[in-house]
C-alpha cells in the first residue's frame, strides 16, 4: 500500500471533509476492499469519468471547503495530458489539477 491511501485514511480519521477522485482498479476484489474501506472511513468518491461530472463534483466539494485528492503521478495519454517541467525534464501530467488551481 502506498502513501495516497494512507494519507486519505488519516485525513478522514481526523474529520476533514475529504473526497477522492478515483478510478477503480481492474481487480474486482480490490474494488470491493477499497469501497468498504472508503465507506467505513467516510471518504467521498468522485468518479473520474465523465470528465464534466468529475469537474462539477470537484467544484462542489471545493466550494464547501472540502479537500480533494487526485493521484497525478500516473502517466496520462497524450490526449489527456500536458507536458510540465520537473527538475529540468519535461514530463506528461494530467491537466485537471492545473485547471482547478
ZISUL-V792904 format. One record per residue. N is the residue number from 1. RES is the residue in one small letter. PSI is psi in whole degrees, -180 to 180 (999 if undefined). NEAR is the number of other C-alpha atoms within 10 Angstrom. D_CENTER is the distance of its C-alpha to the mean C-alpha in whole Angstrom. Layout:
# ZISUL-V792904
N_RES_PSI_NEAR_D_CENTER / N_RES_PSI_NEAR_D_CENTER
This chain:
# ZISUL-V792904
1_x_133_5_16 / 2_x_-171_6_14 / 3_x_-34_8_13 / 4_x_-47_13_9 / 5_x_-35_14_10 / 6_x_-40_11_13 / 7_x_-44_12_12 / 8_x_-39_21_10 / 9_x_-43_19_13 / 10_x_-45_13_15 / 11_x_-42_16_14 / 12_x_-43_19_14 / 13_x_-35_12_18 / 14_x_-6_9_19 / 15_x_11_12_18 / 16_x_139_15_16 / 17_x_112_17_14 / 18_x_135_20_10 / 19_x_151_24_8 / 20_x_127_21_4 / 21_x_118_19_3 / 22_x_145_16_5 / 23_x_115_13_8 / 24_x_146_14_11 / 25_x_165_11_13 / 26_x_-24_8_17 / 27_x_113_8_18 / 28_x_-31_10_19 / 29_x_-41_9_20 / 30_x_-37_12_17 / 31_x_-48_14_15 / 32_x_-41_13_18 / 33_x_-46_11_17 / 34_x_-41_15_13 / 35_x_-45_14_14 / 36_x_-43_12_17 / 37_x_-46_14_15 / 38_x_-41_19_13 / 39_x_-43_12_16 / 40_x_-40_11_18 / 41_x_-10_16_16 / 42_x_32_17_15 / 43_x_126_21_11 / 44_x_150_18_10 / 45_x_132_20_8 / 46_x_114_21_8 / 47_x_142_17_9 / 48_x_-14_18_8 / 49_x_146_12_12 / 50_x_152_8_14 / 51_x_-39_11_13 / 52_x_-36_10_15 / 53_x_-40_13_14 / 54_x_-45_18_10 / 55_x_-45_18_12 / 56_x_-40_12_14 / 57_x_-39_18_12 / 58_x_-44_23_10 / 59_x_-37_15_13 / 60_x_-45_12_15 / 61_x_-45_17_12 / 62_x_-37_16_13 / 63_x_-25_10_17 / 64_x_16_9_17 / 65_x_30_12_16 / 66_x_170_14_13 / 67_x_138_18_10 / 68_x_135_19_7 / 69_x_130_18_4 / 70_x_135_16_3 / 71_x_97_12_5 / 72_x_10_13_8 / 73_x_12_9_10 / 74_x_159_9_11 / 75_x_107_12_14 / 76_x_156_15_14 / 77_x_156_11_17 / 78_x_-31_11_19 / 79_x_-21_7_19 / 80_x_-6_12_15 / 81_x_171_15_15 / 82_x_158_16_17 / 83_x_134_13_19 / 84_x_154_14_19 / 85_x_129_10_22 / 86_x_109_9_21 / 87_x_53_7_24 / 88_x_20_7_26 / 89_x_142_9_24 / 90_x_122_11_22 / 91_x_149_14_19 / 92_x_143_20_17 / 93_x_166_21_13 / 94_x_148_22_11 / 95_x_-16_15_13 / 96_x_-50_16_10 / 97_x_-33_13_10 / 98_x_-43_9_13 / 99_x_-45_8_14 / 100_x_-36_10_12 / 101_x_999_5_14
